[in-house]
Amino acid sequence: MGIVNNSGTTQNVVTAVDASVRAGTIVFSNGATAGSNVSIFNGNGTINFLNTSTAGGATINDLNFLNDFDPTTSFFNRSTAGNSTIFTDTSSVLFANNSTAGSAFIDIHRNSFLRFANNSTAANSNIGIFYNSNAQFLDNSTAGSASLGLGDNSDLTFGDHSTASSANLRHS
């Protein structure tokens, strides 16, 4: 099932770091959803969407504030970012094994990394890649019909039979 918020107030969820500097993990699996009206702060932890799970309409903030761990949000095995909003700062977002960015808004900032692998797609998402960040499409993945904006000093690469498909590519 995942997170259900019927309160009308945005619920905040955090991947905390404990006193031993171990980062927290949030896992959505088997069709679970992060829901809507939910904000997830991933401060140096990991968020995994597995086996057809979805970020739904949640807002996910991946922010590296300890410099010990890079926060990571991953979508595996036909999972989707749905209509979510994902912001990164010195962190990573991964789509693998037939997963999709859906119609998400994804903002990759400051030394962050975005990867689509193993037949995954950016679908109809809107993705910005800025400030020394890198986006890769590998292993038969596609940019689909996404809108991809590339800022100065950032890279966008396609390899291993991946394509831009009908994506809108622009330099921002």
N, C-alpha and C positions, 0 to 999 in steps of 0.2 A: 504494500500500500504506500508507504513512504510518509511524507509530511502532509497533514491536512490542517489547514488554517481557516477556520470559519469565524474568527474573532473580529475581522475588519481592521485589525492592527497588524502591521508587519511584524513577523516573528523573526528573531535573530538567532542564528546558529553559528557556533565558533569551533574551529579546530584548534584547541588550546595546546600550549607547550607546557609541560610539567616542570617541576623543580630540577629534574635530571636532564632537562632540555630535550625530552622526547616529544616529537610532534604528534598531534592527534590525527585520526583517520575517520572519515565518514564514508560509509558504503551504502549505495542504493543498488539492490539486485532484484532480478526476476520480475521486471515490470514496475518496480517502485518509482515514485516520482518525488522530486523535491518540492513540487506544488507551486502555488502562486502566492503572492503577498508574503514571500519568504526571502530573507537575505542571509546568505552564508558567507561568513568571513573566514577565509582559509589563510591563516597566518602561519606559514611555514609547515603546513600539514599536507594531507592528501585527501582528495575527494574522488571516489571511484563510482562510476555508473556502469553497471554490469548487466548483461543478459536482458536486453530490451528495456532498460530503465530510462527515465527521462529527467532532465533538469526542469521540465515544465516551463513555468513563467518566472522561475526564481532569479534572483540577482546573486551572482557569485563574484566575490572579490578575492583574488589570489595576490597577496602582498607579502613580499619577503622583507621582514623587518629584523631578523636575527643574523642574516648572512651565513648561518650554519646549514640551513636546509632550503632548497628551492621548493616553494609550494607547487603542487601539481594537481590539476583536475584532468581526469581521464575518462573516456567513453569507450567501452569495449563491447564486442558481441552484439551488434545491432542496437546499441543505445543511441540516444539522441540528445542534443542540447535543447531541442524543442523551440520555444519562444523566449528562452532565457537571455539574460544580459550577463556577459562575462568580462570582467576587467582584470588585467594582469599587470604586475610590476615586478620584474626580475623573477619570473616563474614560468611554468610550462603548462600547455594544454595539448592533450593527445586524443585523437580519434583513430581507433583501430578495429579491425575485424568487422567490416561492413557497417560501421557507425556513421552517423551523420550530424552535421551542425544544424540541421533543420532550418529554421528561420531566425536563428539567434543573432544577436548583436555581440560581436567579440572584438575587444580592444586589446591588442597585444602591445605592451609598452616596455620600454627601458630594459634591454637585454633579455627579453622574454623569448620563448620558443613555442611555435605552433606546428604540430605535425599531423598529417592525415596519412594513414598507412593501411595496407591490406584491404583494398577495395572500399575505402571510406570516401565520403563526399562532403564538400562544404555546402551542398544543396542550394538553398535560397537565402543563406545567411549574409550578413553585412559584416565584413572583417576589416579592421584597420591594423596595420603592422608598422609600428613607429619606434624611433629612438634606439637604433642598433639591435633591433629584433629580427627574428628569422622565422619564415614559414616554409614548410616543405610538404610536397605531395609525392608520396612514394608508393610502390607496389600496387599499380593499377588504380590509384585513387584519382578523384576528379574534383575540380573546383565547381562543377555543376553550373548553376545559374547565379552563383554568389556574386556579390560586389566586393572586390578586393582593393583596398587602398594601401599603397606602399609609400612610406615616408623616407626621408633622407637617411642614408647609412643603414638601411634595413634591406634584407634579402628575401626574395621569393623564388623558390626553385621547384622544378618538376623533374622527376626521375623515375626510372623503373616502370616505363609504360604508363605513367600518369599524364593527365591532360588538363588544360585550362577549360576544356569543353566550351560552354557558351557564357562563361563568366565575364563580368565587366571588370577589367583590370585598369587601374588608374594610379598615377603618381600623385601623391597628396603633398 
